[in-house]
Amino acid sequence: MFVEAIEKVDQFTRPVHFILRYYTGSDIVPGTATLFFVNEDGFAVTCRHVARQILYSSSIYENYQKFKGELRRFEKDPGFETQRLFLESKYKINSENPIRILFNFIKCASYKGLTIHLHPTQDLAIIQFRDFNSRQYQGYAKFLKDSRQVKQGRYLCRLGYPFPEFTNYKYNKNTGDIEWTKEGRVNTPSFPIDGIITRHIGESNAVTGIEMSTPGLRGQSGGPLFDRKGTIYGMQSSTRHLHLGFDQVNREVITDGHRKKVSNYPFLNVGQCVHVDVIKQFLREKNITFFEADETE
């Protein structure tokens, strides 16, 4: 059903690789996200929550460096632990937030700078690869022209990079920092997932999103939602967890010949996508060229 469409969309859909380090250890946490290009001039769209990681990666590390520099002054102070707790609070350093984020655009373009536009209300962002001298993607997205075709029951597909299989990174003990390396696996395979449109998602009396019957996987955020022709209907953003109400509490079951009591609280995981009209309107506001699919294609 989607074989030719995936081959088409794959030409302009690319992964973003992330490596993160947290305050409490030297372990490296790999992650992925997705973007897709909308023209030949180096403009791509992705999720706002993805773009924010890229946009603020430098300031996050600068904040940690300031924390370390100030803490170093109290290394021989009897009240070191008290000062450490105070500075952790001052700089908002804790085990839940990363202290270092590095990112790597895979097979996008050789660029000299980035410009990032964050949508004010929706999980949408535009990334411009500035002054690039080689384009490593082919083609570009063609958006649905008539959004009245976004109907319940329509069968669509999403493409992204949910499983970070790249290994070209390490923790440098000499610098105390994480870094990319020339060794290891560089690529991460794409992964499609299909589903039908279940509901429209509204906000302020306007349709802003599309709900899908299947979840979007981690790493597929920013990936295109498309039909069997490769026409773009939206962009994968997040997954909603709908409580089904079929709860089972201390229910007795027999498994492997033994009686056991189990509890289960089932949820239905559904995908949430940014609507095609929201994407096109944001591109218009930023005067960025984009293309719509010919109805005869």
Stockholm file with secondary structure:
# STOCKHOLM 1.0

chainA/1-297         MFVEAIEKVDQFTRPVHFILRYYTGSDIVPGTATLFFVNEDGFAVTCRHVARQILYSSSIYENYQKFKGELRRFEKDPGFETQRLFLESKYKINSENPIRILFNFIKCASYKGLTIHLHPTQDLAIIQFRDFNSRQYQGYAKFLKDSRQVKQGRYLCRLGYPFPEFTNYKYNKNTGDIEWTKEGRVNTPSFPIDGIITRHIGESNAVTGIEMSTPGLRGQSGGPLFDRKGTIYGMQSSTRHLHLGFDQVNREVITDGHRKKVSNYPFLNVGQCVHVDVIKQFLREKNITFFEADETE
#=GR chainA/1-297 SS CCHHHHHHHTTTEEEEEEEEEETTCCCEEEEEEEEEESSTTSEEEECHHHHHHHHTHHHHHHHHHHHHHHHHTTTTCTTHHHHHHHHHHHTTCCTTSEEEEEEEECSSEECSEEEEEECSSSSCEEEEEETCSEECCCSCCEECSCGGGCCTTCEEEEEECCSCCCCCEEEETTTTEEEECSSSCCCCCCEEEEEEEEEEEEETTEEEEEEESSCCCTTCTTCEEECTTCCEEEEEEEEEEEECCCCEEEEEEEETTEEEEEEECCEEEEEEEEEHHHHHHHHHHTTCCCEECCTTC
#=GC SS_cons         CCHHHHHHHTTTEEEEEEEEEETTCCCEEEEEEEEEESSTTSEEEECHHHHHHHHTHHHHHHHHHHHHHHHHTTTTCTTHHHHHHHHHHHTTCCTTSEEEEEEEECSSEECSEEEEEECSSSSCEEEEEETCSEECCCSCCEECSCGGGCCTTCEEEEEECCSCCCCCEEEETTTTEEEECSSSCCCCCCEEEEEEEEEEEEETTEEEEEEESSCCCTTCTTCEEECTTCCEEEEEEEEEEEECCCCEEEEEEEETTEEEEEEECCEEEEEEEEEHHHHHHHHHHTTCCCEECCTTC
//
